[in-house]
Amino acid sequence: MSTLGLILIILGAVLLVLFVGGMIAVSRRRKATESRFREQVEAANAALARAHAEDKGWERATMEAAAREAAAGPVDELHLLEVVDKPGTDADEAVFRAVTGGQERLIRLGRREGAWIPL
């Protein structure tokens, strides 16, 4: 084997390693960007849900207490995701995401005779 052939093989191997490394870096960056975007969208949705709930005169503390009670156990985090304002107060709904021990669970509440109850 000639010296030129050996140099070309080494150069090809180096270029292949650089290409694969670049692809891995791009993939990691894309995942980080997607994660940040998802968090921003969830924060915006939560803020919108909070604003809508406050605008309709719903008491956040009462809704959260009902969601914690529906979770039937300790809750690490509780996030208001959605409010559904249907005609009449007994048709209103709220959706919370409860996080307990790293596991997430959706809790859907409805209003019956002015009280928030699990659906």
C-alpha positions as MATLAB code, in Angstrom:
seq = 'MSTLGLILIILGAVLLVLFVGGMIAVSRRRKATESRFREQVEAANAALARAHAEDKGWERATMEAAAREAAAGPVDELHLLEVVDKPGTDADEAVFRAVTGGQERLIRLGRREGAWIPL';
ca = [
       0.000    0.000    0.000;
       1.334    3.416   -0.907;
       1.743    6.387    1.378;
      -0.865    8.330   -0.601;
      -3.400    5.529   -0.141;
      -2.773    5.440    3.609;
      -3.163    9.230    3.866;
      -6.457    9.092    1.940;
      -7.809    6.338    4.206;
      -6.878    8.302    7.361;
      -8.354   11.505    5.914;
     -11.568    9.657    5.011;
     -11.819    8.209    8.530;
     -11.295   11.660   10.113;
     -13.963   13.194    7.861;
     -16.379   10.383    8.727;
     -15.833   10.920   12.480;
     -16.352   14.678   12.082;
     -19.539   14.113   10.061;
     -21.012   11.687   12.607;
     -20.042   14.010   15.487;
     -21.711   16.933   13.728;
     -24.911   14.949   13.215;
     -24.997   14.013   16.904;
     -24.476   17.676   17.927;
     -27.287   18.835   15.623;
     -29.617   16.174   17.004;
     -28.911   17.189   20.617;
     -29.387   20.868   19.828;
     -32.717   20.149   18.108;
     -33.961   18.157   21.115;
     -32.983   20.980   23.486;
     -34.720   23.543   21.279;
     -37.867   21.417   21.039;
     -37.901   20.964   24.808;
     -37.594   24.721   25.421;
     -40.295   25.440   22.851;
     -42.629   22.882   24.440;
     -42.059   24.448   27.882;
     -42.789   27.925   26.498;
     -45.999   26.739   24.834;
     -47.138   25.019   28.041;
     -46.373   28.173   30.048;
     -48.344   30.284   27.589;
     -51.281   27.876   27.679;
     -51.235   27.850   31.475;
     -51.160   31.659   31.595;
     -54.044   31.818   29.145;
     -56.047   29.304   31.169;
     -55.352   31.272   34.376;
     -56.395   34.542   32.751;
     -59.565   32.994   31.396;
     -60.426   31.487   34.784;
     -59.825   34.775   36.588;
     -61.797   36.674   33.969;
     -64.822   34.476   34.531;
     -64.712   35.025   38.295;
     -63.671   31.483   39.114;
     -61.706   31.257   42.335;
     -58.374   29.609   41.627;
     -57.834   28.494   45.240;
     -61.197   26.675   45.297;
     -60.464   24.967   41.985;
     -56.970   23.898   43.123;
     -58.333   22.529   46.400;
     -60.858   20.421   44.471;
     -58.115   19.181   42.109;
     -55.851   18.233   45.043;
     -58.737   16.395   46.676;
     -59.480   14.577   43.407;
     -55.815   13.526   43.182;
     -56.372   11.517   46.387;
     -52.850   11.953   47.692;
     -49.960   14.372   47.908;
     -49.360   16.511   44.835;
     -45.911   17.946   44.081;
     -47.066   20.307   41.332;
     -50.477   21.381   40.100;
     -50.919   23.247   36.808;
     -54.150   24.663   35.408;
     -54.151   23.666   31.735;
     -57.587   24.496   30.438;
     -60.862   26.075   31.397;
     -64.056   25.363   29.488;
     -66.786   27.929   29.965;
     -69.946   26.346   28.666;
     -73.335   28.044   28.943;
     -74.554   27.880   32.533;
     -72.316   27.431   35.547;
     -73.019   23.703   35.986;
     -71.481   22.947   32.593;
     -68.127   24.655   33.341;
     -65.007   22.494   33.363;
     -61.345   22.862   34.343;
     -58.400   20.601   33.508;
     -55.348   20.374   35.784;
     -52.084   18.480   35.402;
     -50.996   16.989   38.724;
     -47.385   15.857   39.134;
     -46.683   13.363   41.912;
     -43.363   11.608   42.276;
     -42.409   12.493   38.716;
     -45.603   11.018   37.280;
     -48.198   13.203   35.597;
     -51.951   12.797   35.707;
     -54.747   14.893   34.223;
     -57.589   15.862   36.530;
     -60.819   17.090   34.964;
     -63.235   19.006   37.182;
     -66.766   20.154   36.580;
     -69.088   22.463   38.496;
     -72.215   21.159   40.079;
     -74.363   23.503   42.163;
     -71.428   25.895   42.475;
     -68.934   23.323   43.750;
     -66.018   21.875   41.767;
     -66.139   18.069   41.535;
     -64.068   15.470   39.633;
     -65.549   14.274   36.349;
];
